[in-house]
């Protein structure tokens, strides 16, 4: 059994243990007016999982000073990393964040794809030499200036205010699509790195003819978040999705088994929540749109789901991973 399969099975076992192991059972719970009870149960489980991951980091922190996190789009990586870091603070560790997006090569060195466009997703777009040099210096107790990448100018900028040095209790947190690829850190001792893979892995069985995939769950999350935070239409998100999936297949999925920990960001209430926000957006897509077929597949699936009510949504804590997508997060 792979680590991904094991994480999925662990979640399935928990769902069975609490008696909510299918989408039909989720609908029954909501019909009984127990949505808030379900939300609280799921959030308690997530908090427990964040603490478990932090414990593993703590017990290896005498050696592993770098925490690398990766996962596919809309898995809740940002929220999860913040919550894990918070639990590390509870244990007396001091997380420091280094953004991998600041380690791109200069624009004139950025590879191009088959269409002649800059390929910012490929590993070769990363300044691996600078990253490895910085990490090794930090691990050896030296002070370094963490670069800032100027995306407009396409160049690396070094500023005195970005000096960093690791103390005894400090832990580096880094998140990005290549974070679990060993070729990103070939010059760093593997024993100094703790790898976390984050994804929304669950797919609860539904009734007859109900399709429910983890990929579609992430897509619904992205539709809601993109529309809310970036003003991107659901049609545009759907049309971009195949390209996103190709990138995941090439740069993320091949390295998922490198994880020391697989964190499942699913909750039992996320599909009912996403229905409330995503369904109206999907119905805006016209039949003439090339995104219409996929939109109808999603609405056909959501038709079998009971949506959360506004007062139930209001009960979702501001620290919840789902707040990353619907708003109201206070992390």
N, C-alpha and C positions, 0 to 999 in steps of 0.2 A: 504494500500500500504506500502510495506517495504521501508526502507531507500535506499536499493539497487535499487529497482524498481523506486523509486522517482528520484534518480540520473540518471537512464537510461532514464526516461521520460523527465526530464529536458533537457538532451542532445538531445533527439529526437526532442523536440520542437524547440531547437535552430537550429538544422540542417534544419528543415522545414522553419524557419524564414529567413535563409540565402539562401534558395532555393537549398540546396544540401542534400537531404534526402534519397538518394539511391546510391548504388554503380554505377549504370548506369549514374546518374547525376555527380558523381565524374569523371567518364570517359569522359563525355561531357565537363566538365570544363577543363580537361587536353588537350583534343583534340582542344579546342579553344585557347590554349596557355596561360591559366590563372593559371598555377600551382603555380607560385611564389605568385600571389595574394591570392590563397587559403592557401598557407603555412603561409603567413603573417597574414591572418585572424585567422587561428587556433592558432597561437602563441600569438596573442593579447588576444584571449579568455582565453588561459591558464594562461597568466600573470594576467588577471583579477581574475581568480579563485584562484590563489595563494594568491593574495592580500585579497580576501574575507575570506579565511581560516585564514590568519594572523590577520585580524581584529577581528575574533571571539576569537582567542587565546589572543589577547591584552585585550579585554574587560573582560576576565576571569582571567587575569594574576595576579590579586591581591590575588586570591585564588588558582587557578590551575597553579602550577609551573612545572608540568611534562606533556610533550606531548608524548603520545604513538602512534606509527604508525605501521600498519601491512597491509598485502595484499598478494595475491598470486604471484607466480613466474612471473618475467618479466613484472610487472605492472609499473615499473619505480619508485619504492619506493625511491631509492637513490637520483635520480634527483629531485623528488617531495619534499622530505624532505629538500634538500639543497635550493630549490627555496622558500619554505615556510619559512624556517629559514631566508633567505635573506630579505623577506618581513617583517618579525618580526623585523629585524634590522632597517628597514626603519621607523618603529613605535617607535623606541627607546628601544626595548627589546634586551637582549644579550643572544642568544641561546648558550647552551653548550651541547655537545654530549656525551652520555654515551652508549657505545656499549654493547648490551645485550650478545654478543658472549663472553664477558669476565666474564660472570657469570655462567659458567658450573661448575658442581661438579667435584672433582678429578676423574681421569680416573678409579680408582678402585671402584668408587661408581656409575659409569655410567651404566644405565640399558642396557640390551641386548634384541634384538628382538627375534622372533621365530626361527630365523636361527643362533642364537648365536653371532650375530654381534652387535657392540655398536650402540645403538639407540640415536643419538644426537638430534633428532627432538622431542622426547617426553618431556613433561613438567618436568618429574622427572629428566631429565638430567641437569636442571637448579638449581643453588644454590639459592633457593628462600629465605632462611633465611638471607643470606648475602646481597642479593639485597634489601630486605625490610628494613633491618637494615641501610644500606647505604642511602636509599631514605628518611627514617624518620629522620635520623641525618641531612641530607642536608636540609630538609624542616624546621627543628628546628633551623637552623642557624649554625650547627656544621661543622667543617672541617673533611673530610674523605679522605682516600686513595682509589681511584678507582682501583680495581684489574685489573691485566692483566693476561689473561689465556694463558699459554704456551701450545699450542696444541701438540707440539712435546713431551714434558715431561708429558703432561696430568695433570698439576697442576696449582694452582693459585699463582701468584707472586704479591707481594706488593712492590711498589717502591715510594720513597719519592717524586720524580718528578711528580707523578700522584695525588698529593693532590688537593682537590677541595672544594670550599665553595661557596654557593649561595649568590650573592648580591641581592639587592632589585629588580633590573631589569633583573636578570638572569632567564632563562627558560631552563629546561632540555629537550633535545630531545632524544628519545630512539626508535629504530626500530628493529623489529624482528617478527618471526612467532607467538610467544605467546603474543605479546604486548597487544592485546585486550582481552586476557583471564583474568578474574578477579582473577583466582587462581594463577596468577603470582605475584600479589601484594595484598595478603589477609590482610597484616598488614598495608596497606596504606589507608588513608581516600580517598574514591572515588572522593570526591569533589576537591581533589588536582590534579586530572588527567584529561587531555583533550585527547580524543581518535580520531584518524584519520584512516580511512580505505581507501586504495588506490588500484584501479584496473582499467584495460582497459575495461570498461563496454559496450561500444557501439557495436552494430552489425547492420550495415546498411543493409536494404533489397537489394537484387540484382535482376537480371533478372531471368527468368525461369531456374530452376535446379541449381542455384548458391547458394552454401552453404557458410555461413559466420558466424562463431561463435567467441565469445570473447576468448574462450579457444584456438582456432587455431591461433588467432591473437597473443596471448601471446607466443604460441609455435614458431611461426615464428620469433618473437622478440628474443627468447632464442636461436634459431638456429643460427641467425646472430651474436648475441653477443658472444655465446660460441665459435664459430669458429674464431671470430676476436680476442678475448681477451685471450682465453685459449687453442686455437688450437684443440678444441674438434670437431670431425667430426659431420656432421648433422645426420649421422646414429646413433652415440652414443647418441646424444641428443634425438632423436626420441625413442630410446629403453629405455632411462631413464625416459621419460615423464610419463608413467603410474604410476611409483613410486612417482614422484613429485606430481601428481594429488591425489594420495591416501593420501599423507601427508597434502595437502591443505584441502582435505575433512575432515580430522580428526582434524587438529590443527588450521585452519584459518577460514574456512567458518562458523563453528558453532557460531563464535563470531563477525561476521561482523555487526550485528545489535547493538552491543555495541558502535558503533562509534558515536561521536558527529557530525562528518563531514564525508561524503563519497566523495572522490575526484576521478573524472573520468579522467584517464590519456590518453584517446583516442584522436586522431586527425583525421580529415577527409582525410589527406594525408598519413596516416601511412601504409595502405595496398599497395598503389602504390609504396611507398618507400621500403617496405619490399620485394616486388616482385623483385625489381632491384637486391637486395643482396641475397635473399633466393632461388630464382628459379634456378640459376645455381648450387647452392650447392645441392639442392634436386635431380637434374638430374644426379648427380654423383653416387647416390645410385643404386646398381645393382638389377636386378630382383630376384637374389638369396638371397638377404638380408631380414631378418625378418621385417625390417623397410620399405620395398618397398611399401607395400599396403598403409600405412599412407602417405608416400612421394608422391605417385600418387594422393591420395585424395587432398593433398595440391596443387600440380601442376595443377590438373584439375580445382580447384577453381581459382588459380592465372591466368589461361589461359583467364579468363573473365575480368581481370584487366589490365588497362593501366599502365605501369611502369613509374615512374619519370625518367627524363633524367639527366645526370650528372650535367649540368649547373643549373638545377632546384634544385637538391640535394644540390649543393653548396650554395644555398640561405637559407638553413635551419640554423637558428642562432646557435652559439656555446653553447648557454645556453638551447637549446631545450631538452625536455625529450627524443626525438628520437635520439639525439646524444649519449645517454647512450648506445644505441645498435649498431649504425653504426660508432661511433667514432667521434673525433673532438670536444668533449665537453670541456668547459673551466670553469665549476663550481668548 
